[in-house]
Amino acid sequence: MKEEFKISERKHELLISAVEGYIENASPITSEKVQKALFKNLSSATLRNELSALEEMGFLKQLHTSSGRIPTTKAYRYYVNNIIQNNALDSNVIDEIKDKFVTRSAFLSDMLTNIAKSINQITNFPTYVRIKSFNDLTVQGINIIPLITGQGLILFQTNAGIINNTIELSPDVTEEICKDASKYLTTNLYNKKITDIIENIDYYNEMFKKQIKFYQDLFVAVTGILKQFAEERSSKLISSNTTKLLSEPEYKDVNEVKKLVKLIENEKEIKEIIENIDDNSSNDVVFTIGDENLNEKYSDYSIINTNYHIGNGVVASVSVLGPERMNYAKIASALKYISDELSKYNKEK
């Protein structure tokens, strides 16, 4: 891609304009359209030559001999590298998402679901949120609340949010016992990493044997909840409504609709695609565009991804899946805004 740095200023402006125009209206690029939109002082012949040159450089392609041109994966990558990642967030997108993004739920699962729904409402594209790592999740507190059903609600406070579940309580367990047990477990597990607790369960079991038996039984129940959460949530994808996506021009063809629906419903493949995204990138938002997907079946799609960090670790990823012709600037702004808000929220707690 070295030739990208040699592209002339006029070709640069032409390419950016062409990509943005195609993103907006899905209409093939012609010399007449770009002349009307940007280069009124240049002749159609000159612009045709420039478009031909961009085609030879691999930035544009023709679907048919007599048709206009459309951007290639290389063009979208050029657009992303030169425009989006060097610019501030889109203020219009920020204003729009502020009205929709409600993340003040303390429950981790609810917060992640709300993120997916908020992004989907802004982008109209399928959005996936998944917990990726427990390495930086630490215990901040444990509360056991007896319920009238005879069960106990366990609120497991972490530095990223609350993990909650219920357990069965013995009939002789009073509210006072639950309070004492909550205090005891919090004292002994405070600021411990979840991964360390699970890995050292035998050590804690031995320690709790010397205390009231209920404490040990409760610890076993708590670690069971953590194990279940780690197994289920670490691989679970939360997808929000995809109906609006079908209104995009790419899906007028019934075969493309079937392909899209099959992809969205295949959680395993979605997970594999997202896992191939480079989490080590220094960029806040990472783009995997068209042909850059390792799975050739999905070379018509792009994924935009950001991560939710605690300290130096990645706790969750937020990914938007859509056609290669997607509004990269708008989606990147929405993802970056939410990532920043989550970081602020974590620091405020």
Kinemage of the C-alpha trace (Angstrom):
@kinemage 1
@onewidth
@group {chain A} dominant
@subgroup {mainchain}
@vectorlist {calphas} color= white
{ca met a 1} P 0.000 0.000 0.000
{ca lys a 2} L 3.000 2.305 -0.345
{ca glu a 3} L 1.509 4.010 -3.357
{ca glu a 4} L -1.131 5.552 -1.074
{ca phe a 5} L 1.493 7.982 0.162
{ca lys a 6} L 2.291 9.043 -3.413
{ca ile a 7} L -1.263 9.866 -4.384
{ca ser a 8} L -1.653 13.442 -5.636
{ca glu a 9} L -3.743 15.998 -3.794
{ca arg a 10} L -6.343 16.016 -6.551
{ca lys a 11} L -6.623 12.235 -6.588
{ca his a 12} L -6.872 12.288 -2.807
{ca glu a 13} L -9.778 14.753 -2.885
{ca leu a 14} L -11.432 12.836 -5.704
{ca leu a 15} L -11.124 9.508 -3.910
{ca ile a 16} L -12.430 10.823 -0.587
{ca ser a 17} L -15.355 12.501 -2.339
{ca ala a 18} L -16.093 9.346 -4.317
{ca val a 19} L -16.080 7.133 -1.226
{ca glu a 20} L -18.266 9.510 0.787
{ca gly a 21} L -20.702 9.873 -2.110
{ca tyr a 22} L -20.991 6.127 -2.535
{ca ile a 23} L -21.477 5.590 1.208
{ca glu a 24} L -24.293 8.128 1.191
{ca asn a 25} L -26.308 7.013 -1.827
{ca ala a 26} L -24.872 3.667 -3.044
{ca ser a 27} L -24.818 5.090 -6.558
{ca pro a 28} L -21.830 4.185 -8.806
{ca ile a 29} L -19.224 6.904 -9.217
{ca thr a 30} L -19.091 8.751 -12.544
{ca ser a 31} L -17.101 11.730 -13.787
{ca glu a 32} L -20.317 13.720 -14.102
{ca lys a 33} L -21.265 13.147 -10.462
{ca val a 34} L -17.884 14.071 -9.014
{ca gln a 35} L -17.708 17.097 -11.296
{ca lys a 36} L -21.041 18.326 -9.988
{ca ala a 37} L -20.168 17.550 -6.370
{ca leu a 38} L -16.614 18.859 -6.166
{ca phe a 39} L -14.651 19.572 -9.331
{ca lys a 40} L -16.792 22.041 -11.266
{ca asn a 41} L -13.727 23.614 -12.908
{ca leu a 42} L -12.418 20.333 -14.340
{ca ser a 43} L -13.674 18.747 -17.533
{ca ser a 44} L -15.401 15.387 -17.581
{ca ala a 45} L -12.536 14.042 -19.724
{ca thr a 46} L -9.952 15.008 -17.087
{ca leu a 47} L -12.025 13.459 -14.335
{ca arg a 48} L -12.509 10.279 -16.354
{ca asn a 49} L -8.736 10.019 -16.663
{ca glu a 50} L -8.331 10.529 -12.932
{ca leu a 51} L -10.957 7.894 -12.169
{ca ser a 52} L -9.249 5.492 -14.555
{ca ala a 53} L -5.956 6.122 -12.771
{ca leu a 54} L -7.553 5.409 -9.397
{ca glu a 55} L -8.958 2.223 -10.851
{ca glu a 56} L -5.508 1.170 -12.050
{ca met a 57} L -4.162 1.880 -8.558
{ca gly a 58} L -6.759 -0.497 -7.116
{ca phe a 59} L -8.973 2.062 -5.380
{ca leu a 60} L -11.985 1.770 -7.683
{ca lys a 61} L -13.554 -0.992 -9.735
{ca gln a 62} L -16.253 -1.386 -12.357
{ca leu a 63} L -18.957 -3.983 -11.876
{ca his a 64} L -19.744 -3.837 -15.616
{ca thr a 65} L -17.875 -2.461 -18.603
{ca ser a 66} L -20.258 0.435 -19.197
{ca ser a 67} L -21.103 1.116 -15.545
{ca gly a 68} L -19.731 3.654 -13.138
{ca arg a 69} L -17.141 2.688 -10.556
{ca ile a 70} L -17.451 1.721 -6.912
{ca pro a 71} L -14.862 1.794 -4.112
{ca thr a 72} L -12.743 -1.259 -3.357
{ca thr a 73} L -11.627 -2.466 0.055
{ca lys a 74} L -8.423 -0.523 -0.570
{ca ala a 75} L -10.409 2.690 -1.066
{ca tyr a 76} L -12.341 2.245 2.167
{ca arg a 77} L -9.096 1.508 3.988
{ca tyr a 78} L -7.545 4.671 2.545
{ca tyr a 79} L -10.600 6.641 3.611
{ca val a 80} L -10.486 5.264 7.152
{ca asn a 81} L -6.738 5.786 7.565
{ca asn a 82} L -6.674 9.310 6.166
{ca ile a 83} L -9.946 10.787 7.340
{ca ile a 84} L -11.601 9.052 10.273
{ca gln a 85} L -8.655 8.195 12.477
{ca asn a 86} L -7.235 11.701 12.160
{ca asn a 87} L -10.415 13.616 12.938
{ca ala a 88} L -12.403 14.420 16.071
{ca leu a 89} L -15.709 12.764 16.848
{ca asp a 90} L -18.730 13.751 14.757
{ca ser a 91} L -20.645 16.212 16.961
{ca asn a 92} L -23.965 15.334 15.289
{ca val a 93} L -23.495 11.666 16.140
{ca ile a 94} L -22.551 12.541 19.718
{ca asp a 95} L -25.722 14.604 20.142
{ca glu a 96} L -27.788 11.759 18.727
{ca ile a 97} L -26.274 9.010 20.844
{ca lys a 98} L -26.423 11.039 24.058
{ca asp a 99} L -30.208 10.796 23.844
{ca lys a 100} L -30.136 7.029 23.432
{ca phe a 101} L -27.201 5.804 25.490
{ca val a 102} L -28.194 4.938 29.047
{ca thr a 103} L -25.396 3.080 30.789
{ca arg a 104} L -25.999 3.859 34.429
{ca ser a 105} L -27.140 0.340 35.229
{ca ala a 106} L -24.770 -1.160 37.759
{ca phe a 107} L -25.410 -4.648 36.414
{ca leu a 108} L -22.731 -5.710 33.960
{ca ser a 109} L -25.021 -7.815 31.760
{ca asp a 110} L -27.643 -5.035 31.570
{ca met a 111} L -24.995 -2.456 30.740
{ca leu a 112} L -23.635 -4.534 27.861
{ca thr a 113} L -27.121 -5.147 26.488
{ca asn a 114} L -27.891 -1.418 26.658
{ca ile a 115} L -24.685 -0.667 24.759
{ca ala a 116} L -25.713 -3.000 21.926
{ca lys a 117} L -29.191 -1.484 21.726
{ca ser a 118} L -27.881 2.090 21.771
{ca ile a 119} L -25.360 1.470 18.996
{ca asn a 120} L -27.935 -0.404 16.918
{ca gln a 121} L -30.394 2.499 17.134
{ca ile a 122} L -27.723 4.874 15.865
{ca thr a 123} L -26.241 2.700 13.113
{ca asn a 124} L -29.121 0.355 12.139
{ca phe a 125} L -26.529 -2.414 11.948
{ca pro a 126} L -26.188 -5.594 14.046
{ca thr a 127} L -24.156 -4.881 17.162
{ca tyr a 128} L -22.345 -7.439 19.288
{ca val a 129} L -20.998 -7.007 22.789
{ca arg a 130} L -19.091 -9.700 24.592
{ca ile a 131} L -16.996 -10.000 27.692
{ca lys a 132} L -13.482 -10.890 26.646
{ca ser a 133} L -11.381 -11.099 29.782
{ca phe a 134} L -11.730 -11.454 33.514
{ca asn a 135} L -8.052 -10.805 34.189
{ca asp a 136} L -8.713 -7.276 35.429
{ca leu a 137} L -12.075 -7.829 37.120
{ca thr a 138} L -11.672 -7.570 40.885
{ca val a 139} L -14.050 -8.036 43.804
{ca gln a 140} L -15.308 -4.818 45.364
{ca gly a 141} L -18.046 -6.305 47.511
{ca ile a 142} L -20.460 -9.220 47.987
{ca asn a 143} L -24.039 -8.808 49.216
{ca ile a 144} L -26.456 -11.628 50.008
{ca ile a 145} L -30.096 -10.550 50.208
{ca pro a 146} L -32.727 -13.083 51.390
{ca leu a 147} L -35.875 -13.174 49.243
{ca ile a 148} L -39.406 -14.150 50.217
{ca thr a 149} L -39.113 -17.093 47.802
{ca gly a 150} L -36.559 -18.723 50.097
{ca gln a 151} L -33.729 -17.888 47.746
{ca gly a 152} L -30.852 -15.499 48.239
{ca leu a 153} L -29.971 -12.768 45.733
{ca ile a 154} L -26.205 -12.474 45.368
{ca leu a 155} L -24.849 -9.150 44.169
{ca phe a 156} L -21.228 -9.568 43.229
{ca gln a 157} L -19.753 -6.078 42.852
{ca thr a 158} L -16.744 -5.851 40.537
{ca asn a 159} L -14.769 -2.897 39.252
{ca ala a 160} L -16.712 -3.173 35.963
{ca gly a 161} L -20.210 -3.676 37.326
{ca ile a 162} L -22.379 -6.106 39.270
{ca ile a 163} L -22.696 -9.812 38.517
{ca asn a 164} L -25.973 -11.071 39.959
{ca asn a 165} L -27.680 -14.415 40.471
{ca thr a 166} L -29.732 -16.324 43.011
{ca ile a 167} L -28.999 -19.318 45.243
{ca glu a 168} L -31.134 -21.531 47.461
{ca leu a 169} L -30.957 -20.684 51.174
{ca ser a 170} L -31.571 -23.013 54.083
{ca pro a 171} L -34.761 -22.219 56.037
{ca asp a 172} L -32.709 -21.379 59.138
{ca val a 173} L -30.655 -18.669 57.394
{ca thr a 174} L -31.761 -15.308 58.680
{ca glu a 175} L -31.263 -11.816 57.300
{ca glu a 176} L -28.689 -11.176 60.028
{ca ile a 177} L -26.677 -14.247 58.993
{ca cys a 178} L -26.726 -13.029 55.374
{ca lys a 179} L -25.397 -9.627 56.472
{ca asp a 180} L -22.600 -11.210 58.509
{ca ala a 181} L -21.702 -13.561 55.652
{ca ser a 182} L -21.671 -10.672 53.186
{ca lys a 183} L -19.278 -8.743 55.398
{ca tyr a 184} L -17.057 -11.776 55.948
{ca leu a 185} L -16.789 -12.690 52.262
{ca thr a 186} L -16.202 -9.093 51.232
{ca thr a 187} L -13.404 -8.732 53.785
{ca asn a 188} L -11.648 -11.900 52.635
{ca leu a 189} L -12.152 -11.486 48.891
{ca tyr a 190} L -11.914 -7.703 48.542
{ca asn a 191} L -9.719 -6.563 45.638
{ca lys a 192} L -9.002 -10.167 44.644
{ca lys a 193} L -9.128 -10.933 40.934
{ca ile a 194} L -11.960 -13.199 39.844
{ca thr a 195} L -9.525 -15.399 37.941
{ca asp a 196} L -7.402 -15.828 41.084
{ca ile a 197} L -10.431 -16.755 43.193
{ca ile a 198} L -11.483 -19.435 40.710
{ca glu a 199} L -7.950 -20.782 40.332
{ca asn a 200} L -7.374 -20.884 44.110
{ca ile a 201} L -10.749 -22.233 45.152
{ca asp a 202} L -9.169 -25.039 47.223
{ca tyr a 203} L -7.162 -22.533 49.263
{ca tyr a 204} L -10.233 -20.449 50.085
{ca asn a 205} L -12.262 -23.549 50.860
{ca glu a 206} L -9.724 -24.592 53.480
{ca met a 207} L -9.733 -21.106 54.951
{ca phe a 208} L -13.520 -20.977 55.182
{ca lys a 209} L -13.744 -24.439 56.793
{ca lys a 210} L -12.477 -22.860 59.984
{ca gln a 211} L -15.435 -20.494 60.035
{ca ile a 212} L -19.200 -20.970 60.147
{ca lys a 213} L -20.159 -23.727 57.704
{ca phe a 214} L -22.654 -21.455 55.992
{ca tyr a 215} L -19.770 -19.211 54.936
{ca gln a 216} L -18.055 -22.100 53.197
{ca asp a 217} L -21.282 -23.234 51.545
{ca leu a 218} L -21.898 -19.683 50.422
{ca phe a 219} L -18.385 -19.386 49.028
{ca val a 220} L -18.944 -22.527 46.965
{ca ala a 221} L -22.180 -21.018 45.658
{ca val a 222} L -20.448 -17.717 44.838
{ca thr a 223} L -17.595 -19.372 42.941
{ca gly a 224} L -20.149 -21.491 41.088
{ca ile a 225} L -21.850 -18.301 39.917
{ca leu a 226} L -18.505 -16.853 38.829
{ca lys a 227} L -17.572 -19.990 36.910
{ca gln a 228} L -20.933 -20.049 35.162
{ca phe a 229} L -20.658 -16.366 34.304
{ca ala a 230} L -17.133 -16.845 32.956
{ca glu a 231} L -18.182 -19.800 30.788
{ca glu a 232} L -21.381 -18.278 29.435
{ca arg a 233} L -20.734 -14.556 29.206
{ca ser a 234} L -17.196 -14.738 27.892
{ca ser a 235} L -18.469 -16.246 24.649
{ca lys a 236} L -22.014 -14.866 24.496
{ca leu a 237} L -22.828 -12.341 21.816
{ca ile a 238} L -25.598 -9.818 22.324
{ca ser a 239} L -27.161 -8.894 18.997
{ca ser a 240} L -29.776 -6.203 18.710
{ca asn a 241} L -32.524 -5.703 16.128
{ca thr a 242} L -31.397 -6.101 12.507
{ca thr a 243} L -34.669 -5.284 10.709
{ca lys a 244} L -33.596 -1.796 9.600
{ca leu a 245} L -30.467 -3.182 7.983
{ca leu a 246} L -32.587 -4.872 5.318
{ca ser a 247} L -33.610 -1.454 3.974
{ca glu a 248} L -30.043 -0.849 2.768
{ca pro a 249} L -29.603 -0.989 -1.055
{ca glu a 250} L -27.262 -3.980 -0.760
{ca tyr a 251} L -30.149 -6.158 0.361
{ca lys a 252} L -32.634 -5.620 -2.442
{ca asp a 253} L -31.378 -8.944 -3.783
{ca val a 254} L -33.102 -11.790 -1.932
{ca asn a 255} L -29.932 -13.893 -2.113
{ca glu a 256} L -27.983 -11.192 -0.306
{ca val a 257} L -30.705 -11.046 2.348
{ca lys a 258} L -30.449 -14.798 2.882
{ca lys a 259} L -26.684 -14.548 3.148
{ca leu a 260} L -26.953 -11.763 5.696
{ca val a 261} L -29.565 -13.530 7.834
{ca lys a 262} L -27.537 -16.747 7.775
{ca leu a 263} L -24.479 -14.847 8.973
{ca ile a 264} L -26.300 -13.003 11.754
{ca glu a 265} L -27.853 -16.218 13.051
{ca asn a 266} L -24.526 -18.061 13.059
{ca glu a 267} L -23.196 -17.016 16.460
{ca lys a 268} L -20.170 -19.279 16.171
{ca glu a 269} L -18.970 -17.689 12.934
{ca ile a 270} L -19.666 -14.170 14.202
{ca lys a 271} L -17.580 -14.935 17.262
{ca glu a 272} L -14.719 -16.249 15.107
{ca ile a 273} L -14.796 -13.177 12.873
{ca ile a 274} L -14.687 -10.817 15.858
{ca glu a 275} L -11.924 -12.812 17.548
{ca asn a 276} L -9.723 -12.271 14.492
{ca ile a 277} L -9.724 -8.516 15.100
{ca asp a 278} L -6.376 -7.190 16.270
{ca asp a 279} L -6.889 -6.190 19.906
{ca asn a 280} L -3.295 -5.030 20.185
{ca ser a 281} L -3.869 -2.085 17.887
{ca ser a 282} L -3.033 1.301 19.389
{ca asn a 283} L -6.170 2.770 17.798
{ca asp a 284} L -9.308 3.335 19.856
{ca val a 285} L -11.450 2.000 17.018
{ca val a 286} L -10.331 -0.875 14.774
{ca phe a 287} L -11.691 -1.437 11.256
{ca thr a 288} L -11.746 -4.781 9.460
{ca ile a 289} L -12.894 -3.993 5.931
{ca gly a 290} L -14.169 -6.283 3.195
{ca asp a 291} L -11.348 -8.430 1.835
{ca glu a 292} L -9.427 -7.948 5.093
{ca asn a 293} L -11.743 -10.502 6.712
{ca leu a 294} L -9.921 -13.820 7.006
{ca asn a 295} L -13.081 -15.678 6.072
{ca glu a 296} L -13.557 -15.122 2.319
{ca lys a 297} L -17.294 -15.777 2.624
{ca tyr a 298} L -17.633 -12.422 4.341
{ca ser a 299} L -15.495 -10.262 2.100
{ca asp a 300} L -18.578 -8.101 1.396
{ca tyr a 301} L -18.839 -7.104 5.048
{ca ser a 302} L -16.949 -4.839 7.402
{ca ile a 303} L -16.601 -4.863 11.176
{ca ile a 304} L -15.885 -1.829 13.341
{ca asn a 305} L -14.693 -2.654 16.824
{ca thr a 306} L -13.762 -0.905 20.058
{ca asn a 307} L -12.807 -2.245 23.467
{ca tyr a 308} L -13.880 -1.417 27.008
{ca his a 309} L -10.752 -1.197 29.164
{ca ile a 310} L -10.168 -1.410 32.871
{ca gly a 311} L -6.586 -0.516 33.691
{ca asn a 312} L -4.443 -2.112 31.017
{ca gly a 313} L -6.842 -4.950 30.330
{ca val a 314} L -9.689 -5.403 27.853
{ca val a 315} L -12.921 -6.379 29.591
{ca ala a 316} L -15.405 -6.258 26.735
{ca ser a 317} L -15.526 -5.590 23.009
{ca val a 318} L -18.228 -3.772 21.052
{ca ser a 319} L -18.476 -4.666 17.371
{ca val a 320} L -20.720 -3.416 14.567
{ca leu a 321} L -21.234 -5.632 11.528
{ca gly a 322} L -22.441 -4.230 8.228
{ca pro a 323} L -21.926 -4.097 4.473
{ca glu a 324} L -18.609 -2.833 3.138
{ca arg a 325} L -20.449 0.336 2.147
{ca met a 326} L -21.153 1.574 5.653
{ca asn a 327} L -20.894 4.966 7.311
{ca tyr a 328} L -17.501 4.418 8.933
{ca ala a 329} L -17.239 7.941 10.341
{ca lys a 330} L -20.634 7.837 12.064
{ca ile a 331} L -20.161 4.373 13.543
{ca ala a 332} L -16.605 5.094 14.681
{ca ser a 333} L -17.792 8.258 16.437
{ca ala a 334} L -20.575 6.356 18.224
{ca leu a 335} L -18.242 3.567 19.345
{ca lys a 336} L -15.528 5.960 20.488
{ca tyr a 337} L -18.037 8.038 22.453
{ca ile a 338} L -19.407 5.008 24.283
{ca ser a 339} L -15.921 3.676 24.984
{ca asp a 340} L -14.972 7.034 26.509
{ca glu a 341} L -18.194 7.160 28.540
{ca leu a 342} L -17.586 3.677 29.938
{ca ser a 343} L -14.085 4.679 30.970
{ca lys a 344} L -15.426 7.786 32.722
{ca tyr a 345} L -18.129 5.722 34.414
{ca asn a 346} L -15.558 3.255 35.702
{ca lys a 347} L -13.382 6.041 37.135
{ca glu a 348} L -16.344 7.698 38.846
{ca lys a 349} L -17.401 4.588 40.733
